[in-house]
Amino acid sequence: MPHAVPSLTFAGLLASAAPALAQGPLPPPTFPPQNPITAEKAVLGKALFWDEQLSSDNSVACGTCHIPAAGGSDPRLDLANRHPGLDGVYGNEDDRFASAGVVRAGADGALKEDALFGFERQVTGRHSPSMIGASLFDELFWDGRASGTFVDPESGATSIPTGGALESQSLGPILSFVEMADEGRTWDDVKTKLARVQPLALASDITPDLAAALSADPTYPDLFDNAFGDPTITAERIAYALATYQRTLHPDQTPWDLFQQGVPGAMTGAQIQGFNTFMNPGLQCRTCHPPPAFTDGSFRNLGLRDIAEDNGRQAVTGLFSDRGKFKVPSLRNVGLRSRFFHNGDPTWQSLFLAIFIYNQGVGFFPENNDPALSGIFMAPATASTILNFLSTALDDPRVANELPPFDRPTLASERGTAATLVGAARAGSGGFEPRIVAVSPAYVGAGEFRVAMHSGLGGADAVLVATTANGPGLGSIAGGATLARPASRILARASLAGVGAGAGTATWRGQLPADPAFSGTTLDLRWLVRDPGAASSVAATETARMIVW
């Protein structure tokens, strides 16, 4: 076990030794004395961070939005990760590229229409910041709402008075109905689920450290017992484990760090030139991004977007002077990122543009702009010199190549969508076509497996039919009678919620067979709705085809 060191805040780190640290490599991560780093807590936190079962519907892990090879941020750039912004309209200048979470569901897990996203995955309002090197900060999230004071959400007691920003940050997404949770999810819900699921059951390519841990401790209670001395799962312990894991993600082996340690040839001549240009006082880069962290941890307004869209830090402090301010991110591993700034603005989707924009003093919306932005001028060649430094000398190769401690399992969502939609829907009353929603991954023994539908005839009777073309069939799923092969079964009967044509919804929640022979089965799922306005009086969704693993 590592020896304990006093907790030291990022601000204190800079104040206590700024001149020396400015020319030295990144110092070791700090931690609060209430949560010392141990290997047992770190591996538990790693399992939790990469387990999609931590979400209510098994479709989102913490790591979904924080991929190391993407600089610790979200690499997903498709339209499914687009937020329409304040006006709720897609395709105009206030859109944001952020991170898709869960399809909205009520406290009972039933599908629920969202005002912005309908029955699609909801999208966060800000681009995900990097979790790599997060232990350097006193406050986390773009607006700093996760402070160093960590309060146990179950007892209300202060567990960590200072230095616990990672603990504070780690729990928010787990109960967020946008990111990972059903509405009204409680810590009792989370603890009950963790106690019964097989850790990382959805993941593949399990890393050696996780494989060894799961071999010795195959359940979450076992892992908590090994980390904390007894098997009790609590919200505080989840926070402590997640924070400990993130403190191991310390990117201190960049070419710049090795150069500061005197390693011959660690930086090229072009990189050294780029660093010297970066440190030129007239360009102001080092004002907000001083080494060794390449951020000062402050909150500033670049004037890139109208403050009315997002008032940033002001929502936390209540101070008018903080309107439109966001956290200055570290530039470490910035060369691995494909989106920049708090809104993932698609206008600045290359690092060169993100650098060269400062040549204009930023400030398209000048209200409350930071004074450090005034008077900046750089020629394109200057921007290119800085680009070479930032994109090559500040990337830790272990991060880029996902080598320990930045190695990770492969998420189920990375292997493809949970279901492929095949065939055609059959319209019902009003010409509305019922639509199926199948986002929970299909695996042997899957609990909280969900299949929903929307846009049917409200109040009508409906059934969910499952068909298998191979495998052992569906005899062990609770529901109607098993039919001849290819095995078909009515999994659910429902009276659709909602009133009128196109307003009907239904959700089935259940468990797939725990029989290992079920692995590899092709599972087809389709909702049928009794609707007098449909051909043959039956409306139908398209078929969701899933391969069970």
DABEL-V243987 format. One record per pair of residues at least 12 apart in sequence whose ideal C-beta (glycine too) atoms are under 6 Angstrom apart, sorted by the first residue. I is the first residue (numbers start at 1). J is the second residue. D is the distance in Angstrom with one decimal. If there is no record, write none. Layout:
<<I;J;D> <I;J;D>>
//
This chain:
<<1;38;5.2> <2;37;5.3> <4;36;4.9> <7;30;5.7> <7;32;4.5> <7;163;3.7> <8;30;4.7> <9;138;4.8> <10;136;5.0> <10;137;5.5> <10;138;5.3> <10;297;4.8> <21;292;5.5> <22;291;5.5> <24;260;5.4> <25;252;6.0> <25;257;3.9> <25;260;4.5> <25;261;5.6> <26;252;4.2> <26;257;5.8> <26;292;4.6> <29;135;4.1> <29;247;4.7> <29;250;4.8> <31;247;5.7> <32;160;4.7> <32;163;3.8> <32;164;5.2> <34;160;4.8> <35;240;4.8> <37;244;5.5> <37;247;5.8> <40;226;5.0> <40;227;4.2> <41;227;4.6> <41;241;5.0> <41;244;4.1> <42;244;4.9> <42;245;5.0> <42;248;5.2> <43;209;5.6> <43;213;4.5> <44;223;4.7> <44;227;4.6> <44;241;4.3> <45;241;3.8> <45;242;4.6> <45;244;5.1> <45;245;2.9> <46;245;4.7> <47;199;5.1> <47;200;5.9> <47;210;5.9> <48;241;6.0> <48;242;5.7> <49;62;4.5> <49;63;5.4> <49;242;6.0> <49;245;5.7> <50;63;4.7> <50;408;5.6> <50;409;5.0> <51;200;5.4> <52;202;4.8> <52;412;5.8> <53;197;4.8> <55;180;4.0> <56;181;5.1> <56;182;4.3> <56;185;6.0> <57;102;5.7> <57;440;5.2> <57;450;5.6> <58;440;5.1> <58;441;6.0> <58;448;5.8> <59;439;5.0> <60;101;5.9> <60;102;5.8> <60;180;5.1> <61;411;5.9> <65;99;4.2> <65;128;4.1> <66;131;4.5> <68;399;5.1> <68;402;5.0> <68;406;4.2> <69;402;5.3> <70;336;5.9> <71;130;5.6> <71;333;4.2> <71;336;3.6> <71;337;4.0> <72;130;3.2> <72;131;5.0> <72;132;3.7> <73;128;5.2> <73;130;5.1> <73;337;5.5> <74;99;4.6> <74;128;4.5> <80;100;5.2> <81;97;5.9> <81;99;6.0> <81;100;4.9> <81;123;5.9> <82;95;5.7> <82;97;5.8> <83;96;4.4> <83;98;5.0> <83;123;4.4> <83;125;5.7> <86;309;4.8> <88;116;5.8> <94;309;5.4> <96;343;4.1> <96;344;6.0> <97;339;5.7> <97;344;3.5> <97;346;5.6> <98;123;5.2> <98;124;4.4> <98;126;5.7> <98;127;5.2> <98;344;5.8> <99;124;4.9> <99;128;4.9> <100;121;4.2> <100;123;5.3> <101;122;5.1> <101;178;4.8> <101;179;4.1> <103;121;5.5> <103;439;5.8> <104;122;5.8> <105;182;4.6> <106;183;5.3> <107;182;6.0> <107;183;5.3> <107;184;3.8> <109;182;5.4> <109;509;5.2> <110;507;4.2> <111;452;3.8> <111;505;5.2> <111;507;4.8> <119;437;5.8> <119;454;4.8> <122;178;4.5> <126;142;5.2> <126;342;5.0> <127;339;5.3> <127;344;3.3> <131;246;5.6> <132;249;4.8> <132;251;5.4> <133;251;5.4> <133;330;5.6> <133;332;5.7> <134;246;5.6> <135;247;4.5> <136;293;5.2> <137;165;5.8> <137;297;5.7> <138;165;5.9> <139;165;5.7> <140;165;4.7> <140;169;4.1> <142;326;4.8> <142;327;5.3> <142;342;4.5> <143;312;5.3> <143;313;5.1> <143;316;5.0> <144;316;5.8> <144;327;5.9> <145;316;4.8> <146;165;5.3> <146;168;4.0> <146;169;3.7> <147;168;5.9> <148;162;4.8> <148;163;5.3> <148;164;5.4> <148;165;4.9> <149;161;5.9> <150;164;3.4> <150;167;4.0> <150;168;4.8> <152;236;4.6> <153;235;5.1> <154;187;5.6> <154;235;5.1> <159;236;5.7> <166;243;3.7> <166;246;5.4> <167;239;4.3> <167;243;4.5> <170;239;4.9> <170;242;3.9> <170;243;5.5> <171;239;5.2> <187;235;4.5> <191;233;4.6> <194;220;4.5> <194;233;5.5> <195;221;5.9> <199;214;5.9> <199;220;5.7> <202;412;4.2> <202;441;5.7> <203;409;3.7> <204;410;4.7> <205;409;5.5> <205;410;4.3> <206;409;5.2> <207;407;4.7> <248;405;4.6> <251;332;5.2> <251;333;5.9> <251;396;3.9> <251;399;5.5> <253;396;5.1> <254;394;5.3> <254;396;4.9> <255;267;5.0> <255;393;4.5> <256;393;4.7> <256;394;5.8> <267;393;5.6> <270;388;5.2> <271;389;5.3> <271;393;4.3> <273;385;5.9> <274;385;4.8> <274;386;5.5> <274;388;4.7> <274;389;2.7> <275;389;5.1> <277;385;4.8> <277;386;5.5> <278;386;5.3> <278;389;5.7> <284;372;5.1> <284;376;5.6> <287;372;4.9> <288;328;4.9> <289;331;5.2> <293;330;5.6> <294;330;5.2> <294;331;4.0> <294;332;5.6> <295;328;4.9> <295;330;4.3> <298;328;5.3> <299;313;4.5> <299;325;4.1> <299;327;5.6> <300;325;5.7> <300;328;5.8> <300;370;4.2> <301;324;4.0> <301;325;4.8> <301;368;4.9> <301;369;5.7> <301;370;5.6> <302;362;4.5> <303;362;5.2> <303;363;3.9> <303;364;5.8> <303;365;4.8> <303;366;5.5> <303;369;4.3> <306;365;5.0> <307;323;5.2> <307;324;3.9> <307;367;5.7> <311;323;5.1> <312;324;5.4> <312;325;5.0> <312;326;4.8> <313;325;4.0> <323;368;5.4> <324;368;5.2> <326;342;4.5> <331;390;5.8> <331;394;5.7> <332;394;5.2> <333;395;5.3> <333;399;5.2> <334;390;5.5> <335;391;3.5> <335;395;4.7> <336;395;5.9> <336;400;5.9> <340;354;4.3> <351;391;5.7> <352;387;5.2> <355;383;5.0> <355;386;5.7> <355;387;5.7> <356;383;4.5> <358;376;5.2> <359;378;5.1> <361;373;5.0> <361;374;5.9> <361;376;5.7> <412;441;4.5> <418;438;5.9> <418;439;5.3> <418;441;4.8> <419;438;4.0> <419;544;3.9> <419;546;4.8> <420;545;4.8> <421;542;4.8> <422;543;5.0> <422;545;5.2> <423;542;5.2> <423;543;4.6> <425;541;5.4> <425;542;4.8> <426;534;5.9> <426;539;5.4> <426;540;4.2> <428;457;5.3> <428;531;3.7> <428;533;5.2> <428;534;4.2> <428;539;3.1> <429;457;5.0> <429;501;3.9> <429;531;5.6> <429;533;3.2> <430;501;3.3> <430;502;5.6> <432;455;5.0> <432;501;5.5> <432;502;3.6> <434;453;5.5> <434;455;5.3> <434;456;4.2> <434;529;5.6> <434;539;5.3> <434;541;4.6> <435;454;5.6> <435;455;5.1> <435;541;5.8> <436;453;5.3> <436;527;5.8> <436;541;3.9> <436;544;5.0> <437;452;4.3> <438;451;5.1> <438;544;3.9> <442;523;5.8> <442;546;4.2> <442;548;4.6> <443;549;5.2> <444;516;6.0> <444;518;5.2> <444;519;5.2> <445;514;3.8> <446;512;4.4> <447;511;4.9> <449;510;5.6> <449;512;5.4> <450;509;5.2> <451;464;6.0> <451;508;5.1> <451;525;5.3> <452;507;4.1> <453;506;5.4> <453;527;4.3> <453;541;5.5> <454;505;4.7> <455;502;5.1> <456;496;5.1> <456;504;3.5> <456;529;4.5> <457;501;5.7> <457;504;5.2> <457;531;4.6> <458;496;5.6> <458;498;3.5> <458;499;4.3> <458;500;5.0> <458;503;4.2> <458;504;4.1> <460;496;5.3> <460;504;6.0> <460;529;5.3> <460;530;5.4> <460;531;5.5> <461;495;5.9> <461;530;4.6> <462;494;5.1> <462;496;5.5> <462;506;5.6> <462;527;5.6> <462;529;4.5> <463;490;5.0> <463;493;5.3> <463;528;5.3> <464;491;4.6> <464;492;4.2> <464;508;5.2> <464;527;5.4> <465;490;5.8> <465;526;5.4> <466;489;5.2> <466;491;5.1> <466;525;5.4> <467;486;5.7> <467;488;4.5> <467;524;4.4> <468;487;4.7> <468;521;5.2> <468;523;5.8> <469;486;4.8> <469;522;4.8> <470;521;5.9> <470;522;5.8> <471;518;5.7> <471;521;3.0> <472;515;5.8> <472;517;4.7> <472;518;5.8> <473;487;3.5> <474;487;5.5> <474;489;4.4> <476;513;4.4> <479;491;4.6> <491;508;5.8> <492;508;3.9> <494;506;4.1> <518;548;5.5> <519;548;6.0> <519;549;5.7> <521;548;4.5> <522;547;5.9> <523;546;4.7> <523;548;5.7> <524;543;5.1> <524;545;5.3> <525;544;4.6> <526;541;5.7> <526;543;4.6> <527;541;4.5> <528;540;5.1>>
//
